[in-house]
Structures are given as C-alpha cells and as structure tokens.
C-alpha cells in the first residue's frame, strides 16, 4: 500500500482496475461499471502456487452488497483452484477515507456473498449467500493461510452508499484488476515443525547377532507460527537473505554456540539411557560406533582373526576386543602355539564390503 498522496491520485482514475472499466455515468440499471473512482484506492493479492497463470487467469471485483450498515466487497478469479473461494472485505458505511484491511480466502469458508447466477445488469439487487467465518476446528493439520489473500484500501464511500441506499442492495459485474497487482508466488513457509532424527542407538536384533539402527524421527514441536526467532545452536550459522526473502541455515564447525561438550538433547524426553552415560546408549561421549574404517551401518560385521577375539556384550552395548599375549587363536577362537611371551603385537584392520577383520601381528 502507498502513501496518501498517491492514494489521492487514485481517487481520480480507474486504478486499481484496468483502464476505462469504472466511473461510467449511469445509463440504465446500475452495475460495477458505474462504481465511483474514489471508492477503491488500492488493492493487491497474493496467490499460492495453485496454477494461477497470469496469461490465462484474471482477478476481478464481482460485486458489492449492503447488509444494514455493512458493505461487502467480493473479489473472484477464474483460476480453477480459486473459483469457489471468493476474497471478501467489509466496510462500515461510516468508515473514513483510506481505511485499509486484509482478507484471507479462509476468512469465509464456502461463502458466496453474491451468487454466480445473479451476474446481470438487472438493477440494484442480487441474491446473497451465508458466510461462515474461521477455519475448520476439527482439522488435524496446522492452520495455514488461505489459497489467496490480499489487502483493500477504500476512499470516500458517500457516492457508493448513494448507489446502495437500502439493506440488501447490490451492484454486480466483472471489473478486472490490474495484472501487476497480482502476485502469484511459487511457495513460502506458513508454519514450522521441529523434527530431529533420533540419534544413532544400537540394540540387538532378535533374528541375528548383529545390530540394527532405530531411524524413527523425534517430533519436538509442531505448527509453530507467528513471530518465530531463529537462534544459531551448536556448529550453526543463520543469516537472512532479504533479496530472496529467505532464511539460510548452515553448518559451520565452531559457529553459533560452538561445539557441544556432550550429548545435545533432541527433545524434552531425550534423557540418558538407564545404565549409560550418554543419551545414545554409549558409555560416554564419542564412544558409540557409527562408522568403522569408512563403513557405515546400520549393520557392520566385525570379525577377529589371527590372535584377535571380538566378543559382543549386548547388555552393555559394547564390543570387547581381546589380543592374548601368550597364545595364538584362529578365526574360530581355537588356541594356536605361540612361544614369545613378551612379544609386542600390532592391531591391523582390513575392511571388505560391509565387514571388517581385526588381526594382530608381531612387531
């Protein structure tokens, strides 16, 4: 919306309507073509990504209805997804010049203030429908703004009221809005859900001796809307790009709150597991095996060979790796002769496909 000087200029021309569509002298039944210039000084709409094509579709003022001391302004579009969703504004007959208001297509769900079959130049009358306000309270989805929404600035209403002197009076028609005032956007954020992937935790699979990963997501908050403040957490930066109307969140080591000293809670119920220091079921920070020599889970086979014994301890979420100093063991744990009691042993890792082999050799 603009400054009053610009709005003053609009009171003497067709804007925000297409040129030469209103302000016509009355010569027969009153229609929207007889709408005074000063009635509407500014208008604009935003439309969701619902297939509105500026080359094919239009937005127009469909009618103005008076009920007692209230004036109803109904705007429509021929975009198929908007055909049954009028955009409706109201004014009191006592409102002053440059009264501004916003409207959402969900403000009056299923409302048809002016019936489609009443679009005729038959005089100052039109049938009206009922208006149910608000969104469906039984819906389980987050509240979202409507399919389209916009603003309206009205000027002096005296000459319009003269055209609608009685309760129930209406003037109808199809007065097209300037295309430049229609913003058909591709997408935006209405509300935010806060979701984290549950951290890597390992539990014994019942059908095998391996391990499996719980990949369920953790929902911490839902349908956050209104004024939302973003604050960078651990290893995080946040910046606003006003040119693209975007918020950019990036991961940078040491940024924001710096690097965490321990497990970071992912939600209100993300407590350490019973018997373990960490929230991931590990013995402590960094002691949960997630990637082994470049091999990622969820299942990794780890086998001991050539003096190395790998023993799983499921109750402790631990793998115990033993290198006996006085005996050799084959891959099945069978003892082999070994004569050097004080030998130094080196531990070697060989990876193959999704498995890894631990071997020890004399140094």
Secondary structure, 3 states (H helix, E strand, C coil): CCCHHHHHHHCCCCCCECCCCCCCCCCCCCCHHHCCHHHEEEEEEEECCCCCCCCCCCEEEEEEEEECCEEEEEEEECCHHHCCCCEEEEEECCCCCCEEEEEECCCEECCCCCCHHHCCCCCCCCCCCCCEECCCCCCCCCCCCCCEEEEEEECCCHHHHHHCCCCCCEEEEEEEECHHHEEECCCCCCCEEEEEECCCCEEECCCCCCEEECCCEEEEEEEECCCCCCCCCEEEEEEEECCCCEEEEEEEEEEECCCCCCCCCCCCCCCCCCCCCCCCCCCCCCCCCCEECCEECCCCEEEEECCEEEEEEHHHCEEEEEECCCCEECCCCCEECCCCCCCCEEEEEEEECCEEEEEEEEC
